[in-house]
């Protein structure tokens, strides 16, 4: 028995193991990058907007209280203004006070309008950023779940392939494993398919002797150019 099929299976398993190790490393890097800093930044912005809203709300309520106070004072001054007995100097003073209070009231009312607009803008910003935070947080959790699920799949698959590799290494003769390992050390895939009498590894045409040895008698043979172990294409397809 030439064990070519078993060696081909071994090569495919080891190729897949390399791919799984690369994917594992990439997933690990992705998970390390998932620190949630972007979400923390958005949350900080939401908290800042809420603090601004509270401050603006406080200023608005102070303005409301002051306008009410001014209204009461205006009523008092108007009563004094139209009451009899007041001297001309007193009347002038009362009128000046009334004018000052009216100007102050107008300024406060304009500020109130500005505060209302600012409160509306902050409320809209908080609502929009909260929706954005929730959406990104859900996406991040979903992404993390997929990565961890794939990581677990790789772990199980890797263990299964390692077990298969060890079983194959036990049944393949040592002298063939020496050749196989030597080709691996040369950074080559140890095996290649004989396709149209050419080596699929390097593309070189094979001698009639090599082709007949492999196709007719199933003997172990290697590419005359790159040294890879050859296997017939029909055997690979059957496998």
C-alpha positions, 0 to 999 in steps of 0.5 A: 500500500503506497499511502498516497491518499492518506498523505493527501488527506494529511496535507489538506488537514495541515493546510486547513490547520494553518488557515484556522490558526490565521483566522483565530489570530485575526479574531483575537485581534478583532476582539482586542480592538472591541474596547467600546471606546466609540460607545463611551464617547457617545455616552459622554456626549449624551451625559454632557448634553443632559448636564447642559439641559439641566443648566438651561432648564434652571436658568429658564425657571429662574427667568420665569420667577424673575418675570413674575416678580417684575410683574408684581413690582410693576403692579405696585408702581402703577398703583403708586403712579395713579394714586393721588398725593405723590410729588412730581419727583416721586412720580418721575422716580416711579416712572423710571423704575417702571421703565427699567423693569419693563426693559428687564422684563423684555430682555428676560422674555427674549432670553426665555425664547432663546432658552426654549429653543436651546432646550428643544435642540438639546432634547433632540440631540439627546434623543438622536444620540441615544438611538445611535448609541443603542443601535451601535451597541446592538451591532457591537454585541451582535458582532462580538457574539458572532466572533466568539461563536466562530472562535468556539467553532474554530477551537472544536474544528482545530481539535478534531483536525489535530486528532485526525492528523495524529491518526494519519501520521501513525499509519503513514510509514516513517520513510514517507513522513521524512520526505513529507516533512522535508518538503514542508521545511522547504516551504512547499506543499508536499504533494501535487496532483498529476494533471495532464502529465504535468505537476500541479505544483510547479507545472513541469511535464513529467517523464513517461516513466513517472507517469506510467509508474503512477498511473499504471502501477500506482507506485510512489513517485516524485516530480522530477523538477520540484520533488513533490510527491505526486498523486493521480487526479482521479484518486483525489477526486474519488477521495 
